Amino acid sequence: MAVKIGVVGCGAVGSFYGAKLCRAGYEVHFLCRSDYAVVQTHGVHIYSPEGDFHVRPKTANSPQAIGVCDLVLIGLKTTANHCFAQWLPPLVGPDTVLLTLQNGLGNEEQLHRLFPHQRILGGLCFVCLNRIAPGVVRHMAYGQVTLGQFGQPPDERTRQLARLLQQASVPCELTDDLDRAHWEKLTWNIPFNGLGVAATAGYEAVISGQLMPNQPLAPVLPTNRLLDGSRWEVLVRELMREVIAAARALGFSLPDALADQQIARTRTMGAYRASTLLDFELGRPLELDSLFREPFRRAQAAGVLTPRLAALCSVLEQLEQSGARPPRFG
């Protein structure tokens, strides 16, 4: 299949899945910013328990240099969604498919407002990986993508894309309800991305939603520290229950057992630091809107009380506004 693929957002997620597609023989173009010279010269290196590999995708530092693609894979942090209107139009033709692999809620809606006539897909990635240097990704575990179509069940072209991903050694399953799948993933993202950062302010701050003045921050908490049987694990479960309750009020029948399933899978990850923890340590903007504020707004609109999520949103906002940074996790 002759497919031209553009990758916008070449961090850990975009680079990992883009590299797999490149290794499978597709024409893959990376739209790079700060990493442009490194990726152009050295390519992309993936270190993985499934086997290390190296690819040399085509590279560009402007979307105009890539041109219209059959598939645009979006791996941007949602804090960069304001760049959609600048970076995406040169890549989009009448038959282009847009696939966002971003976290949280609202990304497909933003794409639909810009491109109302395009096929827009959401891909929810369950994967442990980090970008450890420009053009270098360390993959630790998992890698499955749950693929859904915005606004309707998957059609045949979406099914073809799922097969394309599978042929590129990307485990892929289809969902008939993309919105429900987003809420399923939020049961993981909200506690493990959110608490891992908010815990730097201390347990009492996370419970009250209020930072103590001039309090030094502790290191971020990776997944194993959040699931060590302490009061942090209790908070993980309470947040998961709130997310499940909000999803049910919105019409998505998430089972109570989902929390136990997510926790069981997370225990196998070891000391994994989710992306928001790394962003916070490095002083990057946090994905507050898509991952935390928007789910909270929708829970409120559905009449669901989520006191733990409300306090978590408050602490994360205060931490970002303060500009304080924790000591690096050791």
C-alpha positions as CSV (number, residue, x, y, z in Angstrom):
1,M,0.0,0.0,0.0
2,A,1.5,3.3,-1.1
3,V,0.8,5.6,1.9
4,K,2.4,8.9,2.7
5,I,2.3,9.7,6.4
6,G,3.1,12.9,8.2
7,V,4.0,12.9,11.9
8,V,3.3,16.1,13.7
9,G,4.7,16.1,17.2
10,C,7.8,14.0,17.3
11,G,8.2,13.4,21.0
12,A,8.0,10.0,22.6
13,V,4.6,8.9,21.2
14,G,4.9,10.4,17.7
15,S,8.5,9.1,17.3
16,F,7.7,5.6,18.5
17,Y,4.7,5.0,16.3
18,G,6.1,7.0,13.4
19,A,9.3,4.9,13.5
20,K,7.4,1.7,13.5
21,L,5.5,2.8,10.4
22,C,8.8,3.8,8.8
23,R,10.3,0.4,9.6
24,A,7.3,-1.2,7.9
25,G,8.2,0.5,4.6
26,Y,5.8,3.4,4.5
27,E,6.8,6.9,3.4
28,V,7.0,8.7,6.7
29,H,7.8,12.4,7.1
30,F,8.6,13.8,10.5
31,L,7.8,17.5,11.0
32,C,10.5,18.4,13.5
33,R,11.2,21.6,15.4
34,S,14.1,21.6,17.8
35,D,15.1,18.1,16.9
36,Y,15.3,18.7,13.1
37,A,19.1,18.7,12.7
38,V,19.6,15.6,14.9
39,V,16.8,13.5,13.3
40,Q,17.9,14.6,9.8
41,T,21.5,13.5,10.5
42,H,21.1,10.5,12.8
43,G,17.5,9.3,12.3
44,V,15.4,7.9,15.1
45,H,16.6,5.2,17.6
46,I,14.1,3.1,19.5
47,Y,15.4,1.0,22.4
48,S,12.8,-1.6,23.3
49,P,12.5,-5.0,25.0
50,E,10.8,-6.1,21.8
51,G,14.1,-5.3,20.0
52,D,16.1,-2.1,19.3
53,F,15.9,-0.6,15.9
54,H,16.9,2.5,13.9
55,V,15.1,4.3,11.1
56,R,15.7,7.3,8.9
57,P,12.3,9.0,8.2
58,K,12.1,11.9,5.8
59,T,12.5,15.1,7.9
60,A,11.2,18.6,7.4
61,N,11.1,21.8,9.5
62,S,7.9,23.2,7.8
63,P,4.7,21.5,6.8
64,Q,4.9,23.1,3.4
65,A,8.1,21.0,2.8
66,I,6.0,17.8,3.4
67,G,2.9,18.6,1.5
68,V,-0.4,16.7,1.4
69,C,-0.4,13.3,3.2
70,D,-2.7,10.3,3.2
71,L,-2.4,10.1,6.9
72,V,-1.4,12.7,9.5
73,L,-0.4,11.3,12.8
74,I,-0.6,13.9,15.6
75,G,1.6,13.3,18.7
76,L,1.7,16.9,19.9
77,K,1.3,17.7,23.6
78,T,-2.2,19.2,23.9
79,T,-0.6,22.4,25.1
80,A,0.4,23.0,21.5
81,N,-3.1,22.5,20.0
82,H,-3.3,26.2,19.2
83,C,-0.7,25.4,16.5
84,F,-3.2,23.1,14.6
85,A,-4.3,25.9,12.3
86,Q,-0.7,26.8,11.4
87,W,0.9,23.3,11.0
88,L,-1.9,21.1,9.7
89,P,-3.5,22.7,6.6
90,P,-0.5,22.2,4.3
91,L,-0.6,18.5,5.1
92,V,-4.3,18.0,4.5
93,G,-6.0,17.2,1.2
94,P,-9.5,16.0,0.3
95,D,-8.8,12.4,1.4
96,T,-6.4,13.0,4.2
97,V,-7.1,11.1,7.5
98,L,-6.2,12.8,10.7
99,L,-5.3,10.6,13.6
100,T,-4.6,12.1,17.0
101,L,-2.7,10.1,19.6
102,Q,-3.0,12.8,22.2
103,N,-4.1,12.6,25.8
104,G,-7.4,13.7,27.3
105,L,-10.6,15.2,26.0
106,G,-11.5,17.6,23.3
107,N,-8.7,17.0,20.7
108,E,-10.9,15.4,18.0
109,E,-13.5,18.2,18.5
110,Q,-10.7,20.8,17.9
111,L,-9.7,19.1,14.7
112,H,-13.3,18.8,13.5
113,R,-13.8,22.5,13.9
114,L,-10.8,23.1,11.6
115,F,-11.4,20.3,9.2
116,P,-15.2,19.6,9.3
117,H,-15.1,17.4,6.1
118,Q,-12.1,15.2,7.0
119,R,-12.1,11.7,8.6
120,I,-10.9,12.3,12.1
121,L,-9.7,9.4,14.3
122,G,-8.6,9.1,17.9
123,G,-6.0,6.7,19.0
124,L,-5.6,5.9,22.7
125,C,-2.1,4.6,23.4
126,F,-1.5,2.2,26.3
127,V,2.3,2.3,26.3
128,C,5.3,3.0,28.6
129,L,7.9,5.0,26.9
130,N,10.0,8.2,27.3
131,R,12.0,10.4,24.9
132,I,15.5,10.3,26.5
133,A,17.3,12.5,23.9
134,P,16.5,14.1,20.5
135,G,15.6,11.3,18.2
136,V,15.9,8.7,20.9
137,V,13.0,6.9,22.6
138,R,13.2,4.2,25.3
139,H,10.2,1.9,25.2
140,M,9.6,-0.1,28.4
141,A,6.4,-2.0,27.9
142,Y,3.0,-2.3,26.1
143,G,2.2,-0.3,23.0
144,Q,-1.4,-1.1,22.1
145,V,-3.5,1.6,20.3
146,T,-7.3,1.6,20.7
147,L,-8.6,3.3,17.5
148,G,-11.9,5.0,17.1
149,Q,-13.6,7.3,14.6
150,F,-14.9,10.7,15.7
151,G,-18.6,11.0,15.5
152,Q,-19.5,7.5,14.3
153,P,-18.5,3.9,14.5
154,P,-15.4,2.8,12.4
155,D,-16.0,2.6,8.7
156,E,-14.0,0.5,6.2
157,R,-11.3,3.0,5.7
158,T,-10.7,3.2,9.5
159,R,-10.6,-0.6,9.5
160,Q,-8.0,-0.4,6.8
161,L,-5.9,1.9,8.9
162,A,-6.2,-0.5,11.8
163,R,-4.8,-3.2,9.6
164,L,-2.0,-0.9,8.4
165,L,-1.0,-0.3,12.1
166,Q,-1.1,-4.0,12.8
167,Q,1.1,-4.7,9.8
168,A,3.6,-2.2,11.3
169,S,3.7,-4.3,14.5
170,V,1.4,-1.9,16.4
171,P,-1.2,-3.9,18.4
172,C,-4.4,-2.2,17.4
173,E,-8.1,-2.7,18.4
174,L,-11.1,-0.8,17.2
175,T,-13.7,0.7,19.4
176,D,-17.3,1.6,18.4
177,D,-17.4,4.3,21.0
178,L,-14.4,6.7,21.0
179,D,-15.8,8.8,23.8
180,R,-16.2,5.9,26.1
181,A,-12.7,4.8,25.3
182,H,-11.4,8.2,26.3
183,W,-13.1,8.0,29.7
184,E,-11.6,4.5,30.2
185,K,-8.1,5.9,29.6
186,L,-8.8,8.9,31.9
187,T,-9.2,6.4,34.8
188,W,-5.5,5.8,34.4
189,N,-4.3,9.2,33.3
190,I,-5.9,11.3,35.9
191,P,-4.4,9.5,39.0
192,F,-1.0,8.5,37.6
193,N,-0.3,11.7,35.7
194,G,-2.0,14.0,38.2
195,L,-1.1,12.6,41.6
196,G,2.5,11.9,40.5
197,V,2.9,15.6,40.1
198,A,0.6,16.9,42.9
199,A,2.3,14.7,45.5
200,T,5.3,16.9,45.3
201,A,3.3,19.4,47.4
202,G,2.4,16.9,50.1
203,Y,-0.6,14.8,51.0
204,E,-2.4,17.5,52.9
205,A,-2.2,19.9,49.9
206,V,-3.6,17.2,47.6
207,I,-6.5,16.6,50.0
208,S,-7.3,20.3,50.7
209,G,-6.5,21.6,47.2
210,Q,-4.3,24.3,48.7
211,L,-0.5,24.6,48.7
212,M,1.3,25.6,51.8
213,P,3.2,28.9,51.4
214,N,6.9,28.5,50.8
215,Q,6.9,24.7,51.2
216,P,9.7,23.0,49.3
217,L,8.6,20.4,46.9
218,A,9.3,16.7,47.1
219,P,10.3,14.6,44.1
220,V,7.5,13.4,41.8
221,L,6.0,9.9,42.6
222,P,6.3,7.2,39.9
223,T,3.7,4.5,39.5
224,N,5.2,2.1,42.0
225,R,5.3,4.7,44.7
226,L,1.7,5.6,44.1
227,L,0.8,1.9,44.5
228,D,2.8,1.0,47.5
229,G,-0.2,0.3,49.8
230,S,0.0,3.8,51.4
231,R,-2.6,6.6,51.5
232,W,-1.5,7.5,47.9
233,E,-2.9,4.2,46.7
234,V,-6.2,5.1,48.5
235,L,-6.3,8.4,46.6
236,V,-5.6,6.6,43.3
237,R,-8.6,4.4,43.8
238,E,-10.8,7.4,45.0
239,L,-9.9,9.3,41.8
240,M,-10.6,6.3,39.6
241,R,-14.0,5.9,41.3
242,E,-14.8,9.6,40.6
243,V,-13.9,9.3,36.9
244,I,-16.0,6.1,36.6
245,A,-19.0,7.9,38.2
246,A,-18.6,10.8,35.9
247,A,-18.4,8.6,32.8
248,R,-21.5,6.7,33.9
249,A,-23.5,9.9,34.4
250,L,-22.5,10.9,30.8
251,G,-23.8,7.6,29.5
252,F,-20.7,5.5,29.3
253,S,-21.1,2.2,31.2
254,L,-17.6,1.7,32.8
255,P,-17.5,-1.2,35.2
256,D,-16.3,-1.0,38.8
257,A,-13.7,-3.6,37.9
258,L,-12.0,-1.2,35.6
259,A,-10.1,0.4,38.5
260,D,-8.7,-3.0,39.6
261,Q,-7.8,-3.9,36.0
262,Q,-5.9,-0.6,35.5
263,I,-4.1,-0.9,38.8
264,A,-3.1,-4.5,38.1
265,R,-1.6,-3.6,34.7
266,T,0.2,-0.6,36.3
267,R,1.9,-2.7,38.9
268,T,3.8,-4.5,36.1
269,M,5.3,-1.1,35.0
270,G,7.7,-0.7,37.9
271,A,8.9,2.8,38.6
272,Y,7.3,4.4,35.5
273,R,7.1,8.2,35.4
274,A,4.2,9.3,33.2
275,S,4.7,12.1,30.7
276,T,3.3,14.8,33.0
277,L,5.8,14.1,35.7
278,L,8.7,14.6,33.2
279,D,7.1,17.8,31.9
280,F,6.8,19.1,35.4
281,E,10.4,18.3,36.3
282,L,11.7,20.0,33.1
283,G,9.5,23.1,33.5
284,R,7.3,22.4,30.5
285,P,3.6,23.4,30.4
286,L,1.3,20.8,31.8
287,E,-1.6,19.3,29.9
288,L,-4.1,20.7,32.4
289,D,-7.0,21.4,30.1
290,S,-7.3,18.1,28.3
291,L,-6.4,15.8,31.1
292,F,-7.9,17.5,34.2
293,R,-10.0,20.6,33.7
294,E,-12.1,19.3,30.8
295,P,-13.0,16.0,32.6
296,F,-13.8,18.0,35.7
297,R,-16.0,20.4,33.7
298,R,-17.9,17.6,32.1
299,A,-18.4,15.9,35.5
300,Q,-19.8,19.1,36.9
301,A,-22.1,19.5,33.9
302,A,-23.4,15.9,34.6
303,G,-24.1,16.8,38.2
304,V,-21.4,14.5,39.6
305,L,-19.5,15.5,42.7
306,T,-15.7,14.9,42.3
307,P,-14.0,16.4,45.3
308,R,-10.7,14.6,44.8
309,L,-10.5,15.7,41.2
310,A,-11.5,19.3,42.1
311,A,-8.7,19.4,44.7
312,L,-6.2,17.8,42.2
313,C,-7.0,20.4,39.5
314,S,-6.5,23.2,42.1
315,V,-3.1,21.9,43.2
316,L,-1.9,21.3,39.7
317,E,-2.9,24.8,38.7
318,Q,-1.1,26.3,41.7
319,L,2.0,24.3,41.1
320,E,2.2,25.5,37.5
321,Q,1.5,29.1,38.4
322,S,4.1,29.1,41.1
323,G,6.9,28.1,38.7
324,A,8.4,25.9,41.4
325,R,10.1,22.7,40.3
326,P,10.8,19.5,42.4
327,P,14.2,17.9,42.8
328,R,14.8,15.4,40.1
329,F,13.6,11.9,40.9
330,G,16.5,9.6,41.8
